[in-house]
Amino acid sequence: MEKSFCKGGKGMVMEEINVETAKKICSEKGLKPAKVKGTMGIQFTKGNNPRLEVIDWDEFEKLLKERGLAIYESNGWMKIMKKK
């Protein structure tokens, strides 16, 4: 797994995780994958933000691959970033 340091995390090590692992974390936290309306952004949401459009996991995974992105995690906190 790829390790990355989060700029604002004061040395917090972020490890790349796969979509299956992200699904488990999202299930535990009540999160869903989403697109940011009017942008190319994708993120996780609880589904109550009007700026976000909830999408299914297949579309989310496709967007990750198309855009060269990966999901990174540290202690249950996830961030979508460019794949290293």
N, C-alpha and C positions, 0 to 999 in steps of 0.2 A: 504494500500500500504506500502511496505517495504521502509524504508529510509536508506540511506547509505551516508557516507561522502567520497568524492573523495579526495585522498591523495594530489594531486597537486592543488586542487581547493580552498585551504585556507578556509575550513569550508563550502564549497558549498554543500548543501544538494541535494542528488540525490534520486529521488523517482522512484520506479519500475513502469513501464508502460506496458500496454499490446501491442500486435502486431498491433491491429487496430489503437491505438493512434500513434504508431511509423510510420505506413503507412501514416497517415495524416501529420505528421511532415516531413517525407521524401518527400511527394508530394509537400509540400510548399517549400522545399529546393532543389528539384531536385536530391534527393538521391535514391539509389537502394540498396537492400541487395546483399552481395557478399561473396564469399569464397576467402581466401588468397591461391593462388596456391602453392602446395607443403607443406602446413601446415594444421592444423586443425582449423585455425583461421577463424572467420567470422566478417564482419564489414559492414559499410555503405559506399557507394562510389557514385561519380558522373558518373562513368562508363568509365573513360578515363585513368585508371591505368592498365598497362599490367600485373602487378603482381596479379590482382584481376579478378575473374570470376563472373560476374553478375549472380545471381540465382533468381528463382521466390520466392514469399512470402511463398508458401506452403513448399518448401524445407528449407527455412530459419527458419520457425517456427519449423519444424521437428528437425533441427540441434540444435536449442535452447533447446528443450525438451530433446533430447538424451544426450546433454552435460551438462545439469543442469545449463543452462545460463538464464539470464534475461536481459531485456533492462531497463536501468536507464536513467532518464532525469532530467535536471535542466535548466530552461530558454531556451529551444529549443536545448540544447546541449545533445546528447545521447551517452551512453557508454554501451557496452555489457560486463557484468561481471558475475561471479558465483552467482547463486541465493542464497540468504540468508535463 
